[in-house]
Every structure is written in C-alpha cells, then in structure tokens.
Amino acid sequence: MDRPYRLAILIFDEVEVLDFCGPFEVFSVAGKREKLDLFDVYTVAEASGQIYARNKLSINPAYTINNCPKPDILLVPGGFGTRREMNNEVLLSWIRETAAKAQLLLSVCTGALMLARAGLLEGLTATTHKDALDLLEEVAPNTTVVRQRMADNGDVVLSAGISAGIDMSFHIVQRLYGKEMAEKTAYYMEYDWPRGALAE
C-alpha cells in the first residue's frame, strides 16, 4: 500500500481500557523509529462527546460513525459495555457496513460478541475472553468457538481477553510488514513478543 493503513478503533462507554489502548500503542508506534508512517490510527464512537471507559477513564473520540474516514482496518474492543452495545443496532449496522469495505476486521476480548451479533462470524473460528466463551457460543451458534489467545480467519482476526489484543496487534504488524518490523516495535515497547499467541 502506498499510504498508511487507516485503522479505526471503535470505543464506547465501559470499553476495557487495555483492549483499545494496547492495540492503539502497537499500531501507533510501529515504524516510527524508522521514520515510517505505517498506520493512521484513530478512535471512533457512535456520537461526539466524552466516552467513559472502564473505571471512568474519560476519552474524546477523534471521529463519530457519521464522519469517520473509511478505514482499511476496523478494530472492535471489548469490555462490559459490549453487553449493551451488542444490542445496539445503530452500531451493529455501522460495523457491518464498515467491515464490508475494510481489508481486515479485528476484535479484542468481548468485542467478538458485537461481531457475532452483526452476523460477521458465521462459519468462522472465534475466541474471546475466557469468561465469555459460553456466551459467545450462545450468541454465535454457527461459529467454532475456541479457547485460544487468537483466531486468525484471514480477513477476520479475533483475540482473547484484554492483553491478548496486544499480541494480535503484533501479529497483524507482522502479516502486513514482516516479522522484523513487529520485533522492532516490540523491542521499542519493551514487550515480550512473540509469546505463543496461538496457544491458550
């Protein structure tokens, strides 16, 4: 690609902080020490105004779903807020429409519940936080739910809970830009990667 990948991270009230901040950090710093612009990372919410993540962390989204630049990669994080947003047809419709035009669809933790409710996991292999595996099976009966740190279906990649989203992000950096770039990013972040991301 002759420009940075546009990567949108959906946020909502009660989103898990590390679910979106971990991937945000990985994708934001990838290539920066080499003076490369690999990803244009931004947050998007249903509406403008403050979002309150877990433990009341206040965030201001960069865009709303009505003015968000068309992303090449869409990432849907998890958190307790997904139990509400998985029934929010406005967001689910936006996820469906955006995913149809994106190259990659990613989820962290219980973001998988939103993808399932949007009908985007049919016939795929999926994972989520270990405490939500049964709920994901219930919501997505035509999906193979696995107890793994990551499930890579090609254009749809899901990670298990919270910190697993960081490993998935390095996996995507490696897929798009090679192992050396992923390793350089992990070195800069002082993060122990790879960590056997396909194992529990």
N, C-alpha and C positions, 0 to 999 in steps of 0.2 A: 504494500500500500504506500502511495506517495505522500501520505499525510498521517498524522497521528490517528490511532483508533479513537473514536468518540465513545466514551464509556459512561453510561448513565447509571447512577446508583439510586434506587428508589428509597425514600425514607418516609417514615410515618410515626405517629405517636406510639411510644413504647417499643420502638425498634431497639434491638440489642446493640449496644454501642460498638463492641468489637466486631460484630457481624458486618458493619459497614465501614468502620474506621480501619480495620485491619486490611481489607482489600483496597480501600482508598489509599492507604500508605504505600502498599506494594506497587500498585499501578502508577501512582503519582511520582514515585522516586525512580522507577525503572528507567534506566538510560540517562538519568540526569547528570551523573558524574562524568558520563561520556559526552555530555552536551548534545544529547539526542532527545527529540520530542517523540516519544513512542505512544503515549496515551494522553488524551484530553479527558480528564476525569471530572465529573460534576454530579451534584446531587439534584434530585427532582422529587417534588411532593405533589399531592393532589391539589393543594392550594397554597397561596403565598402566606407568609407569616411564620411564626416560630413553631418548630416541631420539638416535642419533649421526648427524648429518648429515655431508655431505662435510667432510673434514679434521677430523673428530671434534668438531664443534660439538655440544655437549650441549643438548638441548631437552626440556622436560617438556610433553607434550601436555595440553591442557585437558580432553579427554574421550577415551573409548575408543569403539569402534564399538558397544559394548553400552549406553552411557549418553549418547551424543551427542544433543543436541537435533535434531529434524528440520530439516535445512537447506532453505532456498529455493534456494540456490546451492551446488553442490559443485565444488571445485577440486582436481584431481589433478596435482601437480607431477611433475617427472622427476628424473633423476639415475641414477647407476649402480645404485642399489637397485631400480630398476624391472625390471632384468633378472632379479632374483629374484622380486619381488612380482608380476610378470606371470604367474607360475605358482602364485600363492598363491590357491587357490580361496576361502578364507575372505574375503579382502579383495575379490576379484572379485565374489563374491556380494553383499557389502555395497554395493559400488559400483553394481551392477545394481539392487538394491532401492532404494537411496537416490536414484539418478538417476531412477527411475521416478516418484518422488513430488516431485522438485525441479523448479523452473521452468527452471533453467539448469545445464548441465554444462560445466565448463571444464577444459582441460588445458594444461599448460605443458611444453614440451620432450618428453622420452620418457614423460611421463605418458600420451601418446597410445597407447603400447604396452599399457598397462593397460586403457584404454578399448576398444582393439581386441580384446584377449583376453576382455573382458567382453561382447563382441558388440554394442557400442554405437556402432560406426562403420559399420555395414552401409549401403551406398548413399550414404554421406556423402562430403564432401570433407574431407581432413585434412592436417595438417602436423605436423612435429616438428623436432628438432634436425637440422641438415643432414647430420650424420654418421650419423643413424639412419633416413634416408628409405628406404633399401633394406630395412632390417629391418621397417619399418612396412608396406611394400608386401608383404613376405613374410607377415607376421602378419595383414594385413587385405587379402586379395586382392579383396574386393568393395567396396573403398574407393578413391576417387580421391585419391591422394597428390600434393600439390603442394608445390613449393619456394617457399613464401610465408611472410611473417612471421606471418600469421594466416589462419585459415579459419573463417568465420562461417556456420554452418548454421542459424541461428535460435536453437534451444534447446541446441545443442551448438557450442561455440566452442573452437578449439584455436589455440595459438601455437607458433611455432618455439622455438629454444633459449634458455634462461636469461633474458637481458634482455628477450626478446620478450614474456615474461609480463607485464612492466610495461606495455607498450603495449596488450596485450589488456585489462588491467585498466582502463586509462583508457577504452578502447573500451566496456567494459561500463558504467562510470560514465556515459559519455555516452548510451548506449542507455537507461539507466534514469532518469537525472536531467538529461539535457541537456548540450550542449556547454559552456555557461558553467560548470557545476559541475566538469566534467572539467578545463577550463582553469584554474579557480581552484585545484584540487587540484594540478595540475602546477606552477603558479606557486609555491605554498607549498613543494612538494618541490624546487623549482629544477630541474625536469626538462623537457627539450626535447620537448614533445608538442604537436601530432601530428607523427609522423616518417614518414609514408607507410607505415602499418602493414600495408597490403595488398600492399606490394611486398617483394621479397626483401631 
